[in-house]
Amino acid sequence: MTDNPQVSDKMQQLLDLAAEIDDLGHIQALMGWDQQVYMPPNGAEERGLQSAALGKIVHEKFTSDEVGQLIADLEEEVGDLNAETDEARSVKVAKRAYEKQTKVPLPMLMERIKATTMAHEAWVEAKTKSDFSIFQPHLEKIVDLTKQYADLFKPYDHVYDPLLDNFEPGMKTADVKKIFEELRPQQVTLLQAIAEKEAPDNSFLKQYYPEADQERFGRYVISQFGYDFKRGRLDVTAHPFTTSFGQGDVRITTRYLKDDAGSALFSTMHEAGHAMYEQGVPPKYRRHPLSGAASLAIHESQSRLWENLVGRSKEFWTFFYPSLQMLVPQYLGDVSLETFYRGINRVEPSMIRVEADEATYNMHIMLRLEIEIGLMEGTVEVKDLPEIWNTNMREYLGITPPNDAQGVLQDVHWSSGLIGYFPTYALGNLASVQLWDKLLEENPNVPDEIAKGNFETVLGWMRENVHQYGVKFEPQEIMLKATGSKITPEPYMAYLQKKYGEIYDL
């Protein structure tokens, strides 16, 4: 018998299976969150074994012949998997996941889980000591396992395609290259024009604001955005991230720097954007095949929209700046709103991606894509990464990292095996502006609302046009539905040129 008379017995079996897999996945996420926030360093080996054991359970449960037959039966029962019904799309999503996971041998999966768990702690130590050699053997292992993984999906157009597809379904390496080839020369031209102008002062941010004050203000801002603290919490970690243990528990982290008060504020806004997406998936998709986010680019569009299009706008600070001035008058009491606004939008090539301004951010991503493709093609070796990284930084941004911590070790992603992930950051930037433009077209009063501290229209529009779908539609389908266009660079460049043309009088 089915729990829901509107679905067949076989569909109910799929829903029950998805609920159990979802539960197990959230347990894995909880273990990962604990590792990055609270776990002592020497717990890595046992945590790796625990994660592998849980991964084995999930893999065996989902890749059995019985599940394959269930999906085949449902495919025949449902018919057109592209039909816009929850049933059809649930089967489509399950089929895609099943076909991917059944290609991966269980020993390879378990080896990968153990390797990445150990690699994370090695990365933390290497970054702390600014010594790539500590992390190098772990990354070599991960790269080797990733190549083995990609080989499972032959034939492909490019070895990077199976990796990119894990994070951005339907996107090909050639698609990303084409977008970046169009984007890069325009961004370089803009950066060259900006470099000829006097940079705004941002010294008021480059000092130590008490962490308690930073946290208090960050919590205030994201609460106003709509982040629900009854279904989330804010913690501190080495690299800010968002994780979900279910619709009732979506957590974010931030980090506080002693020489940059803007870092925690904008990373908190950024992670809240991710989390509000997860919190905005409809309750009907709780423990469901369609739960979660459509892709990492769509996810990133939400975080970048709240961090930059909202959080770095003059309207936003028209409302919030007086509160921040009152909180830390010793730093901002004599700094005008206009000076503050220009300062937080200063363009300056920087070592660290997550601290990069909007005009240089994508250059960091293009650098990483080039390196990752080289690693997968075999034209780049892990041992040479510090030198290659520094060379590329000079080419892309005109600066050279002084050490490994600010260079090749700055991001946590490779330690987690997330090769194929980085392009989604730039794609999310592009998507954020497309969504923003459509939001303003339909709701021209939004800037005035933001200037009054009202974000209901912004969050409501995102709920209706992005969040409500979960993973029901592929990312480009969501973009077409929301904006009428697939991800494209033109709106993003128009946004950058207008914003920085005004700030720098170009």
N, C-alpha and C positions, 0 to 999 in steps of 0.2 A: 504494500500500500504506500502511496505517496503522502508526504506531509502536506503537500499543496495539491488539491484536486485539479488545479489548472495545468499541472505538468505531468508528464508520463512517468512510469516507474523508472525507466532508464535515465531520464533527465534528473530525477530525484537522486539516483545513485551518483551521478556526476556532481550534483550540488553537495551531497554529503561528503564525497571525496574531496572536493575543493575546500570545504569548511575545515576538514581535518588537516589538509596540506597547509592551509592558511594559518591554522593554529601552530603547527610545527615551525613554519617559517617565521612566525612572530617570536617563538621561543629562541630560534637562532638569532634573530635581531636583538633580543634582550641580552643574550650572551655577548654579542658583538658590542653593544652599548656599554655593558659592564666592563669589558676589556679596555675600552678606550677612556672610560671615565673613572673607574674605581679599582680595577684589578691590579694587584701588585705585579711587577715585571716578571718575577719568577713563576708566575702562574701560567705562562704562555704555553708550555709544552702540554700540560694537562688540559688546558682549555682547547688546544688544537685537537687532542684526542676526543674530548667531549663533543666538539663541533663536528668532527668527522663521524662519530657514532650517530649523531642526530641527522647529519647529512645522508648517511647510509639508509636510515629509516625512511626519510622523505623520498630518496631516489628509488628504493625498492618498492615503496608503496605506489608511486606514481607511474613507474615504467613497467609494470607487470603486463603479461599478455592479456590478462582480464581487462585491464584498463584500456589497452589498445583495441580490444574487441568492442568494449563499451562505446568508445569514441567512434569507431567505424559504424556501429549500429545507429548511433545518434546522428551521424552525418547522413545516413540514408533516411532516417526518420525526419530530420529537419529539412533536408533538401539544400536550398541555397544558403551557404554559410555567410554570404555577403548581405543577406537580408537584414534589415535594421530592427531585429527583434532581440531581446535579451537571450532567448534560447539559441538562436542561430549564432550569435556572436560568442556565447559561452562555449559552444562546441568548437568554433573556429579558434578561440584562444587556447582551449585545452588541446586541440589537435596540434597547433604550433608548438606548444610547450612539450607535448609528448614526443613529437618528431625530433625536437632538439635534444631532449634529455635521453632518449633511447639510443642516441648515437654515442653517448659518453659512457665508456666502461666504468663500472663502479670503482675499481682500484685507482683509476686516474682521478676520479672525483675526490676520493678520500685523500689521496696524496696531495691534491691541490688545496684542500681545506686545511690540512696540517701544515703545508708549506706556507700558506698565507698567514696563518695564525702566528707562526714563528717569525715570519718576515716582518709583521707589524711591530713586534717588540724590538727587532733588530733595527728597523727604521727609526723608532723612537730614540734608541741609543745612538745610532749613527748621526741623527739630526742634532741631538744634544751635544755630541762631541765634534760635530761638523767633520765627520770622517766617513766618506763613501765606502771605504774598504770593508767596514763592518757590515754594510747592507749588501754589498756586491754579490757574494755567493748566493744569498737568498733571492735576489732579483734574477740572477742567472738561472736559478731553478724555476722561477715563475715564468720567465720568458720561454724556457724550454718546454714547460708544460703547456703554455699558451700556443706555441707552435704546433704541438701535438694535438691540441684541441682543434685548432683551425683545420688541420689536415683531415679531421673527421668529416668535414663538410665539403670536401672536394666533390665535383668540380665547382669552382667559384671564379668570378671575374678577377678577384684580387684576394690575396691571403688575409687582408685586413677586413674584408667584407663580413665574414662570420662573427668577428669580434664587435664591429660596429652595430650589426644587426641585433646583438643582445641588448643594446641600450637604446637603439633608434630603429625600431622595426621598419623594414622597407627601404631604408636609406643605404646607398652604396658609396663606396670609397670615391668613385668617380664623381658622384653627386656633390660630395663635400669638397673635393678638390676644385670643382667648377665654381662653387660658391666662393671659396676662399680666394681663388684666382681673380675673381671679379672684385672681391672686397679689399684685398691687400693693397693694390696700388692706390685706391681711393683713400684708404686710411693713412697710407704713407704720405700722400699729398697733403692731407689735413694736418698731420703731425708736423710736417715741414713748415706749414704756414703758421701753426701755433708756436713753434720753436723760435720764430722770428719776433714774437711779441714778449712783452714783460709778463712774467708769471705772477699770478695773484699770491698774496701772502697767506700762508697757512700755518705760520709758526705757533699760533694759538692752540692748534691741535697737537703739535709735536712736543708734548710734555705729559707729565704724570697726573692724570685725574684719579682721585681715589676710586678704587674698584667698586665700592659700595654705591657711590654716586652714579657711576656708569651703569651698574646693574639696575638701579632704581629707575633711571631714565629709560633704559632699554625696555624694561618691563612695561613701563607706562606707555611707550610708543606702540609696542606690538599688541598690547591690550586694546588700544584705540583702533588699531588696524582690524582686529577681530580674532586674534589668536586666543583660543579658549584654554585658559590655564586649568580649568577643571578637567580638561582632557590632555594636559601636557605639562611640561616643566622645563626649566632652563638650568643647564649645568655648564661646567667649565671643562674644556679638554684642549689637547695640543692643536687640533685642527677642527674647526667648527663643522658640525654635520647635523642632519635631521634623521631621525629613525622612527618607525612606527611599529607598535606592538598591537595594533588594532585601532578601530575608529575612536575608541575611548581613551587612547594613550599614545599620543604623538609627541615625541620629545625633541627638543633642540639643545644645541650646545653653542658656546661662544668662547672666545679667549680674550684676555686683557693684556695689552702691551703697555709697557712703562713709558714708551716714547711716542705713542700714537693713540690718542683718545678716540679717534674716529674708527679705529679697527673694530672694536667690540660693538659699537653702535650699529655700524652698517652690516656687520656679519650677523648680528641679532635680527635686524630687519630682513636680511637675506634668508636666513634659516626659517624665520616666521613665514615667509612667503611659501617655502616648501611645505611647511607644516600645515598651513591653512588649506593648501591643496588637498593634502591627505585627510584633514578634518572635514573637507567639503564634499568628499565622495558620499553619495546618498546612502542612508541607512539600509536600503534594500540590497545593497551590494556588500553588506557586512558578511565576512566569511563566505565569499561568493567568487566564482571564476572571474567576474568583472571588477573585483576590488582592486584598488591601487591606482597608479598613474599611468597615462598612456605611453610615456617615454621619458627619457632623461632630458631631452630638449624641451618638451612641454613642461616638465617639472622645473627646469631652469628658467623658463619664460616667466613663471610665477615668482620665483625668488628675485630675479633681476628686475622685474617690474616693480615690486615693492621696495627693493633696495634703491634703485636708481630713478625710475620714472616718477615714483612717488617720493621716496626718501631723500633724493638730492634735488628736488624741485624747490623753487622759490616759494610756491604756495604752501608746501608742507612746512617750511621753516617760518613762514609768516605766522603760523599758528603755534608751533612748538618752540621757536627760539626764545621767546620771553621766559618760558618755564626753565629751559636749559640755563639761561643767564642767571636766573634766580638760584638755581641749584649750585652752580659753580661760578659765582661772581668774581672770584679771584682770578679766573682765567678769561672770562668772556665779558666782564662788566663794561669794558671800554671798547668792545668789538661790535661794530654795527652789523645789522642784518645783511646788508649788501656785501660787506667785507667777508662775513662768515660764509655766505652763499658762494661767493667767488672762490673762497679758500677751499671749501669742501669739494669743489669741482675743478681744482687745479689739475692741469695735465702735466705729467712728469714721468718719463720712463722709470720704472721701478723694478727691483729684483723679484718681488714676491707677487705672484698672480692674484691672490685673494685681496691684496691691498691695491691692486692696479686701478687707475681711473678708467672711465668708460671709453676714452679715446684710444688707450693703449691695450686694453684688456684682451681683445681678440688676437693681438700679435703674440701674446703668450700661448694661446691655444694653437695657433698655426705652427709655432715652434715645436710644441709637443707632438702635434700630428706628424710632422716631418720625422721626428725621432722615433715615434712608435712604428711608423711604416717601415723605417729603416731596420728596426729591431726584428720585425716580422719577416721582412724580405731577406734578412741576413747581411745587409750592407752596413749595419751598425752593430758593434759588439758592446756588451754591457760594461766591460772594463774601460772602454773609451768614453763613457757617457759624461763624466765631469768636463773633459776637454771639449767634447762636441757641444755640450750644453753652453759652455761659456762662449764658444765660437758663434753659436747661433744667437745668443743673447746680444752679442756685439752687432751681428748682422741685422737682427730684427728690431732691436731697441737702442743700440748704440751704447750699451753699458756692459760691464763685466762683473759678475758676482765675485765678491772678495773671498768667499769660502763655499764649501759644499752645502752647508745648512741653508744659505740664501740662494743657492743654485739648484743643483740636481736633486737635492734631498727635500726641497721645500714642500712638496705635496705628498700626501699619504697614499694616494690611489694605487700606485704600482705595488705597494706592499700588500694590498688587498687583491691583487691580480686584475685590477680594473683597466686593462689595456683595451682601447676601443671606446673609452668613456669620454676622453677630453673633447672631441669635436662637438659633443652635445652642449658644452658650455657656450661656445660661440653661436651654435644654432639657436640656443635658448635666448641669447641676446637679440638675435634677429626676430625671433617669434614674439618676444616681449613687446617690441615696438609695433609690430603689425597688430597685435591684440589691442595695444594702447590706442593706436590710431582709430581703430574701429569703435572702441569704447567711447572715445571723444566725439566721433562722428554721430553716434547715437545718443550721447549724453554730453552735450557741449558745456553744461554747467558744472561738470566734475571739478575743474580747477578751482572754482569758487567754493565748492563744497569742501575740498581739501584744505583750503585756506581757513576754514572754520572748524577743522578737525573732524570732519564727517567723511567716513570712508565706506559708508553703507552701499553706495551705488557701485563703487569700484569692486568691492568684494562680491556684491550681488551679481554683477555682470560676469565675473569670473566663475562664480558658482554655476550660473546658467549656461555659459558658453564653453567652459572647460571642465570644471570639477565634476559636474553631474554625470559625465560619461564614464568615469573610471577608465578601465582599459577596453571599453566596448568598441571604440574606434581607434584605428591606427593614427599616429600623430598628424600625418598630412591630411587625413580625413577631418580631424578636429580643426586644423587650421583652415581648411576649405569651408567648413560649416560656420566657423566663427568670423572669418575675415574675407572669404571669397578667393583666397590665394594660398598656395603652398608656401613653405618657408622660402623667403627671398631676401636679398641684402638691401634692396633699394630703399625701403622705408627707414631702415636703421641708419644708413648713411645720411639720408635727408635729416633725420633727427639730430645726429651728431653735428652736421654742418650748421644747422640752425642754432642749436644750443651753444656750441663753442664759437660760432660766428658772433653771437651776441656777447658772450663773456670776454672774448679776446679781441673784439672789434675787427674781425677779419674782412 
